[in-house]
Amino acid sequence: MESRPSKTMNSCRANFLALLIMTPSSIPLLIYFQHVNWSTTTTQNRLLLLGNLIAQINSKHAGRNDHLASSKLACGLQRTVFLSVGSQVMLRANLWIEKGLVNGSIGTVLRIRYFANQGPLALPAFFVCIFPDYTGPTFLPKHPNSFPVIPIKSTWTAGDATFSRTGIPLNPAWGLTIHKSQGLTMAKAAIGIDHLKMTAGLLFVALSSSKHK
């Protein structure tokens, strides 16, 4: 017999999804159990609410089938990401560990810069992002904690073949699964706990990621 969510669960989910209409500056990081579609919906809604031009960032691939590889094989680099100025992002590479720029760092996009004669469908030359935990020299004097993020290349092998993907090591980060939030420390977060398979261990991981309980 198929199990169905209770009215209480539906109410909890409705309140949780209501966070999507909050202003961009006040929205907490949303942490889900494992519903990838929820996270995708969150990103789409937040980008539209920002009201800025949305860039489609396509990674570059060397081989014929490199684009078919998952982001896991490519060390976190996505085939395509959609970002705009004001987007909340997660850094997917260790750029400067000593200064706080590590895989999992949360920041905000301040600028998107392209090479001459290139536009929104091209791979940008670099992003300027604000990372609150970054302690190194500021890239833009008027914007503390700013740092330029350039495309990086990930290479992997399968059998005798070598594959590569060059892309920007940034992912949208308004919504994450509990597993992706593990090890992160966030100023504030909203956690969806209405899933039938939620366990005490996963809930502890989600709750321990926030500074303010």
LUMRO-910679 format. One record per residue (C-alpha): residue number from 1; residue in three letters; x, y, z. Coordinates in nm, 4 decimals. Each point is the difference from the previous one (the first is absolute). Example, Ala and Ser with C-alpha at 12.3 -4.5 7.8 and 13.67 -1.06 7.14 Angstrom:
2
{voro->1	bami->ALA	east->1.2300	north->-0.4500	up->0.7800}
{voro->2	bami->SER	east->0.1370	north->0.3440	up->-0.0660}
% end
This chain:
213
{voro->1	bami->MET	east->0.0000	north->0.0000	up->0.0000}
{voro->2	bami->GLU	east->0.1405	north->0.3394	up->-0.0957}
{voro->3	bami->SER	east->0.0716	north->0.2321	up->0.2913}
{voro->4	bami->ARG	east->-0.1091	north->0.3608	up->-0.0228}
{voro->5	bami->PRO	east->0.1203	north->0.3089	up->0.1890}
{voro->6	bami->SER	east->-0.2246	north->0.1074	up->0.2838}
{voro->7	bami->LYS	east->-0.1737	north->0.3389	up->0.0178}
{voro->8	bami->THR	east->0.2621	north->0.1057	up->0.2530}
{voro->9	bami->MET	east->0.2755	north->-0.0811	up->-0.2478}
{voro->10	bami->ASN	east->-0.1728	north->0.1924	up->-0.2782}
{voro->11	bami->SER	east->-0.0333	north->0.3005	up->0.2298}
{voro->12	bami->CYS	east->0.3687	north->-0.0188	up->0.0919}
{voro->13	bami->ARG	east->0.0976	north->-0.0149	up->-0.3672}
{voro->14	bami->ALA	east->-0.2250	north->0.2948	up->-0.0855}
{voro->15	bami->ASN	east->0.1623	north->0.2142	up->0.2693}
{voro->16	bami->PHE	east->0.3441	north->-0.1081	up->-0.1181}
{voro->17	bami->LEU	east->-0.0703	north->0.0843	up->-0.3649}
{voro->18	bami->ALA	east->-0.1432	north->0.3371	up->0.1073}
{voro->19	bami->LEU	east->0.3600	north->0.1021	up->0.0695}
{voro->20	bami->LEU	east->0.0517	north->0.0134	up->-0.3767}
{voro->21	bami->ILE	east->-0.1901	north->0.3291	up->-0.0260}
{voro->22	bami->MET	east->0.2139	north->0.1790	up->0.2585}
{voro->23	bami->THR	east->0.2275	north->0.2817	up->-0.1150}
{voro->24	bami->PRO	east->0.3435	north->-0.1156	up->-0.1231}
{voro->25	bami->SER	east->0.1831	north->0.1679	up->0.2885}
{voro->26	bami->SER	east->-0.2085	north->-0.1667	up->0.2708}
{voro->27	bami->ILE	east->-0.0248	north->-0.3553	up->-0.1348}
{voro->28	bami->PRO	east->0.1836	north->-0.2625	up->0.2066}
{voro->29	bami->LEU	east->0.1764	north->-0.2929	up->-0.1610}
{voro->30	bami->LEU	east->-0.2607	north->-0.2720	up->-0.0563}
{voro->31	bami->ILE	east->0.1061	north->-0.3547	up->0.0903}
{voro->32	bami->TYR	east->-0.1972	north->-0.2919	up->-0.1410}
{voro->33	bami->PHE	east->-0.0052	north->-0.3719	up->0.0718}
{voro->34	bami->GLN	east->0.0795	north->-0.1310	up->-0.3491}
{voro->35	bami->HIS	east->-0.2484	north->0.1482	up->-0.2464}
{voro->36	bami->VAL	east->0.2155	north->0.1382	up->-0.2820}
{voro->37	bami->ASN	east->-0.3066	north->0.1501	up->-0.1708}
{voro->38	bami->TRP	east->-0.0652	north->0.2188	up->0.3031}
{voro->39	bami->SER	east->0.3518	north->0.1390	up->-0.0196}
{voro->40	bami->THR	east->-0.0360	north->0.0682	up->-0.3739}
{voro->41	bami->THR	east->-0.3315	north->0.1782	up->0.0549}
{voro->42	bami->THR	east->0.1557	north->0.2122	up->0.2727}
{voro->43	bami->THR	east->0.2807	north->0.1140	up->-0.2321}
{voro->44	bami->GLN	east->-0.2394	north->0.0907	up->-0.2798}
{voro->45	bami->ASN	east->-0.2233	north->0.2019	up->0.2319}
{voro->46	bami->ARG	east->0.2880	north->0.1867	up->0.1640}
{voro->47	bami->LEU	east->0.1589	north->0.0950	up->-0.3347}
{voro->48	bami->LEU	east->-0.3289	north->0.1394	up->-0.1261}
{voro->49	bami->LEU	east->-0.0575	north->0.1984	up->0.3196}
{voro->50	bami->LEU	east->0.3406	north->0.1655	up->-0.0286}
{voro->51	bami->GLY	east->-0.1186	north->0.1680	up->-0.3190}
{voro->52	bami->ASN	east->0.3459	north->-0.0015	up->-0.1604}
{voro->53	bami->LEU	east->0.1096	north->-0.1436	up->-0.3341}
{voro->54	bami->ILE	east->0.0580	north->-0.3746	up->0.0334}
{voro->55	bami->ALA	east->0.3134	north->-0.1458	up->-0.1575}
{voro->56	bami->GLN	east->0.0091	north->-0.3557	up->-0.1312}
{voro->57	bami->ILE	east->0.3508	north->-0.1244	up->0.0827}
{voro->58	bami->ASN	east->0.1003	north->-0.2909	up->-0.2246}
{voro->59	bami->SER	east->0.3151	north->-0.1916	up->0.0818}
{voro->60	bami->LYS	east->0.2499	north->-0.0891	up->-0.2722}
{voro->61	bami->HIS	east->0.0831	north->-0.3622	up->-0.0845}
{voro->62	bami->ALA	east->0.2984	north->-0.1417	up->-0.1849}
{voro->63	bami->GLY	east->-0.1433	north->-0.3332	up->-0.1142}
{voro->64	bami->ARG	east->-0.3136	north->-0.1067	up->-0.1827}
{voro->65	bami->ASN	east->-0.1766	north->-0.1503	up->0.3028}
{voro->66	bami->ASP	east->0.1565	north->0.2006	up->0.2834}
{voro->67	bami->HIS	east->-0.3197	north->0.2045	up->0.0356}
{voro->68	bami->LEU	east->-0.1902	north->-0.3141	up->0.1026}
{voro->69	bami->ALA	east->0.2027	north->-0.0442	up->0.3193}
{voro->70	bami->SER	east->-0.1558	north->0.0817	up->0.3354}
{voro->71	bami->SER	east->0.1238	north->0.2878	up->0.2121}
{voro->72	bami->LYS	east->0.1317	north->-0.2575	up->0.2487}
{voro->73	bami->LEU	east->0.2491	north->-0.1305	up->-0.2571}
{voro->74	bami->ALA	east->0.0950	north->0.3577	up->-0.0891}
{voro->75	bami->CYS	east->0.0819	north->0.0961	up->0.3608}
{voro->76	bami->GLY	east->-0.3191	north->0.2005	up->0.0468}
{voro->77	bami->LEU	east->0.0028	north->0.1833	up->-0.3339}
{voro->78	bami->GLN	east->-0.3488	north->0.0065	up->-0.1508}
{voro->79	bami->ARG	east->-0.0686	north->-0.0312	up->-0.3725}
{voro->80	bami->THR	east->-0.2181	north->0.3113	up->0.0183}
{voro->81	bami->VAL	east->-0.0887	north->0.2414	up->0.2794}
{voro->82	bami->PHE	east->-0.2288	north->0.3038	up->0.0028}
{voro->83	bami->LEU	east->0.1215	north->0.2962	up->0.2053}
{voro->84	bami->SER	east->-0.0503	north->0.3753	up->0.0253}
{voro->85	bami->VAL	east->0.1357	north->0.2886	up->0.2019}
{voro->86	bami->GLY	east->-0.1300	north->-0.0493	up->0.3538}
{voro->87	bami->SER	east->-0.0081	north->-0.3800	up->-0.0224}
{voro->88	bami->GLN	east->0.0932	north->-0.1908	up->0.3135}
{voro->89	bami->VAL	east->0.2648	north->-0.2541	up->-0.1000}
{voro->90	bami->MET	east->0.2110	north->-0.2811	up->0.1372}
{voro->91	bami->LEU	east->0.3676	north->-0.0259	up->-0.0909}
{voro->92	bami->ARG	east->0.0822	north->-0.3487	up->-0.1302}
{voro->93	bami->ALA	east->0.3802	north->0.0116	up->0.0207}
{voro->94	bami->ASN	east->0.2737	north->0.0771	up->0.2498}
{voro->95	bami->LEU	east->0.1319	north->0.3292	up->-0.1376}
{voro->96	bami->TRP	east->0.1856	north->0.1397	up->0.3015}
{voro->97	bami->ILE	east->-0.0372	north->-0.2200	up->0.3062}
{voro->98	bami->GLU	east->0.2088	north->0.2189	up->0.2293}
{voro->99	bami->LYS	east->-0.2277	north->0.2983	up->-0.0690}
{voro->100	bami->GLY	east->-0.3299	north->-0.1843	up->0.0321}
{voro->101	bami->LEU	east->-0.0812	north->-0.0700	up->-0.3666}
{voro->102	bami->VAL	east->-0.0774	north->-0.3706	up->0.0164}
{voro->103	bami->ASN	east->-0.2361	north->-0.2455	up->-0.1646}
{voro->104	bami->GLY	east->-0.3393	north->0.0787	up->0.1569}
{voro->105	bami->SER	east->0.0556	north->0.3709	up->0.0688}
{voro->106	bami->ILE	east->-0.3211	north->0.2022	up->-0.0434}
{voro->107	bami->GLY	east->0.0118	north->0.3360	up->-0.1766}
{voro->108	bami->THR	east->-0.1906	north->0.2467	up->-0.2169}
{voro->109	bami->VAL	east->0.0640	north->0.0940	up->-0.3636}
{voro->110	bami->LEU	east->0.0951	north->0.3674	up->-0.0342}
{voro->111	bami->ARG	east->0.1211	north->0.0198	up->-0.3605}
{voro->112	bami->ILE	east->0.0072	north->-0.2249	up->-0.3099}
{voro->113	bami->ARG	east->0.2673	north->0.0905	up->-0.2535}
{voro->114	bami->TYR	east->0.0442	north->-0.1342	up->-0.3549}
{voro->115	bami->PHE	east->0.2808	north->0.0237	up->-0.2494}
{voro->116	bami->ALA	east->-0.0390	north->0.2576	up->-0.2781}
{voro->117	bami->ASN	east->-0.2674	north->-0.0808	up->-0.2613}
{voro->118	bami->GLN	east->-0.1480	north->-0.2787	up->0.2123}
{voro->119	bami->GLY	east->-0.3376	north->-0.0122	up->0.1707}
{voro->120	bami->PRO	east->-0.2258	north->-0.1914	up->0.2394}
{voro->121	bami->LEU	east->0.0309	north->-0.3412	up->-0.1718}
{voro->122	bami->ALA	east->0.3811	north->0.0030	up->0.0158}
{voro->123	bami->LEU	east->0.2102	north->-0.1119	up->0.2928}
{voro->124	bami->PRO	east->0.0719	north->0.3190	up->0.2011}
{voro->125	bami->ALA	east->0.3547	north->0.1217	up->0.0505}
{voro->126	bami->PHE	east->-0.0650	north->0.0215	up->0.3741}
{voro->127	bami->PHE	east->-0.2564	north->0.0639	up->0.2714}
{voro->128	bami->VAL	east->0.0497	north->0.2424	up->0.2858}
{voro->129	bami->CYS	east->-0.1579	north->-0.1450	up->0.3135}
{voro->130	bami->ILE	east->-0.0325	north->0.1086	up->0.3611}
{voro->131	bami->PHE	east->0.0988	north->-0.2776	up->0.2401}
{voro->132	bami->PRO	east->-0.0667	north->0.1005	up->0.3653}
{voro->133	bami->ASP	east->0.2610	north->-0.2483	up->0.1304}
{voro->134	bami->TYR	east->0.2733	north->0.1154	up->-0.2402}
{voro->135	bami->THR	east->0.2882	north->0.1646	up->0.1884}
{voro->136	bami->GLY	east->0.2403	north->0.0802	up->-0.2832}
{voro->137	bami->PRO	east->0.0574	north->0.3228	up->-0.1940}
{voro->138	bami->THR	east->-0.3131	north->0.1597	up->-0.1434}
{voro->139	bami->PHE	east->-0.0293	north->-0.0050	up->-0.3807}
{voro->140	bami->LEU	east->-0.2247	north->0.3096	up->-0.0188}
{voro->141	bami->PRO	east->0.0929	north->0.2606	up->0.2647}
{voro->142	bami->LYS	east->-0.3609	north->0.1153	up->0.0474}
{voro->143	bami->HIS	east->-0.1220	north->-0.3560	up->0.0545}
{voro->144	bami->PRO	east->0.1633	north->-0.1773	up->0.2964}
{voro->145	bami->ASN	east->0.0462	north->-0.3776	up->-0.0294}
{voro->146	bami->SER	east->-0.0243	north->0.0149	up->-0.3811}
{voro->147	bami->PHE	east->0.1960	north->-0.2547	up->-0.2026}
{voro->148	bami->PRO	east->0.0187	north->-0.0849	up->-0.3744}
{voro->149	bami->VAL	east->-0.1004	north->-0.3567	up->-0.0873}
{voro->150	bami->ILE	east->0.1312	north->-0.1178	up->-0.3377}
{voro->151	bami->PRO	east->-0.0864	north->-0.3185	up->-0.1947}
{voro->152	bami->ILE	east->0.1963	north->-0.3096	up->0.0965}
{voro->153	bami->LYS	east->0.0684	north->-0.3247	up->-0.1851}
{voro->154	bami->SER	east->-0.0834	north->-0.3438	up->0.1375}
{voro->155	bami->THR	east->0.1518	north->-0.3107	up->-0.1601}
{voro->156	bami->TRP	east->-0.0921	north->-0.3633	up->0.0597}
{voro->157	bami->THR	east->0.0594	north->-0.3386	up->-0.1622}
{voro->158	bami->ALA	east->-0.2246	north->-0.2918	up->-0.0899}
{voro->159	bami->GLY	east->0.1856	north->-0.3032	up->-0.1292}
{voro->160	bami->ASP	east->0.2602	north->0.1219	up->-0.2468}
{voro->161	bami->ALA	east->-0.1839	north->0.3257	up->-0.0761}
{voro->162	bami->THR	east->0.0583	north->0.3388	up->0.1601}
{voro->163	bami->PHE	east->-0.2813	north->0.2517	up->0.0354}
{voro->164	bami->SER	east->-0.0137	north->0.3628	up->0.1079}
{voro->165	bami->ARG	east->-0.2445	north->0.2759	up->0.0864}
{voro->166	bami->THR	east->0.0776	north->0.3695	up->0.0403}
{voro->167	bami->GLY	east->-0.2572	north->0.1969	up->0.1924}
{voro->168	bami->ILE	east->-0.0651	north->0.2480	up->0.2755}
{voro->169	bami->PRO	east->0.0278	north->-0.1661	up->0.3451}
{voro->170	bami->LEU	east->-0.3228	north->0.1568	up->0.1273}
{voro->171	bami->ASN	east->-0.3412	north->-0.1546	up->0.0568}
{voro->172	bami->PRO	east->-0.3241	north->0.1734	up->0.0995}
{voro->173	bami->ALA	east->-0.0387	north->-0.0404	up->0.3756}
{voro->174	bami->TRP	east->-0.3402	north->0.1215	up->0.1139}
{voro->175	bami->GLY	east->-0.1065	north->-0.3589	up->0.0529}
{voro->176	bami->LEU	east->0.2125	north->-0.3021	up->0.0931}
{voro->177	bami->THR	east->-0.0625	north->-0.3580	up->0.0985}
{voro->178	bami->ILE	east->0.1023	north->-0.1014	up->0.3516}
{voro->179	bami->HIS	east->0.2859	north->-0.2064	up->-0.1403}
{voro->180	bami->LYS	east->0.1439	north->0.3004	up->-0.1879}
{voro->181	bami->SER	east->-0.0338	north->0.2191	up->0.3102}
{voro->182	bami->GLN	east->0.2102	north->-0.2352	up->0.2108}
{voro->183	bami->GLY	east->0.3093	north->0.1750	up->0.1308}
{voro->184	bami->LEU	east->-0.1286	north->0.3506	up->-0.0787}
{voro->185	bami->THR	east->-0.0590	north->0.2727	up->0.2585}
{voro->186	bami->MET	east->-0.2774	north->0.2435	up->-0.0917}
{voro->187	bami->ALA	east->-0.1222	north->0.3145	up->0.1732}
{voro->188	bami->LYS	east->-0.3622	north->-0.1076	up->-0.0463}
{voro->189	bami->ALA	east->-0.1842	north->-0.2864	up->-0.1648}
{voro->190	bami->ALA	east->-0.3539	north->-0.1295	up->-0.0450}
{voro->191	bami->ILE	east->-0.0221	north->-0.3788	up->0.0220}
{voro->192	bami->GLY	east->-0.2807	north->-0.2117	up->-0.1496}
{voro->193	bami->ILE	east->-0.0696	north->-0.2885	up->0.2407}
{voro->194	bami->ASP	east->-0.3289	north->-0.1291	up->-0.1397}
{voro->195	bami->HIS	east->0.1347	north->-0.2948	up->-0.1981}
{voro->196	bami->LEU	east->-0.1142	north->-0.3487	up->0.0996}
{voro->197	bami->LYS	east->0.3563	north->-0.1351	up->-0.0103}
{voro->198	bami->MET	east->0.1631	north->0.2757	up->0.2035}
{voro->199	bami->THR	east->0.2227	north->-0.1532	up->0.2675}
{voro->200	bami->ALA	east->0.1348	north->0.1444	up->0.3234}
{voro->201	bami->GLY	east->0.3538	north->-0.0179	up->-0.1386}
{voro->202	bami->LEU	east->-0.0818	north->0.2042	up->-0.3105}
{voro->203	bami->LEU	east->-0.1941	north->0.2518	up->0.2061}
{voro->204	bami->PHE	east->0.3023	north->0.0412	up->0.2291}
{voro->205	bami->VAL	east->0.2247	north->0.0649	up->-0.3040}
{voro->206	bami->ALA	east->-0.2403	north->0.2674	up->-0.1253}
{voro->207	bami->LEU	east->-0.0398	north->0.1707	up->0.3386}
{voro->208	bami->SER	east->0.3733	north->-0.0011	up->0.0743}
{voro->209	bami->SER	east->0.0723	north->0.1974	up->-0.3182}
{voro->210	bami->SER	east->-0.1612	north->0.3188	up->0.1336}
{voro->211	bami->LYS	east->0.1730	north->0.2420	up->0.2365}
{voro->212	bami->HIS	east->-0.3289	north->0.1071	up->0.1574}
{voro->213	bami->LYS	east->-0.2120	north->-0.2852	up->0.1324}
% end
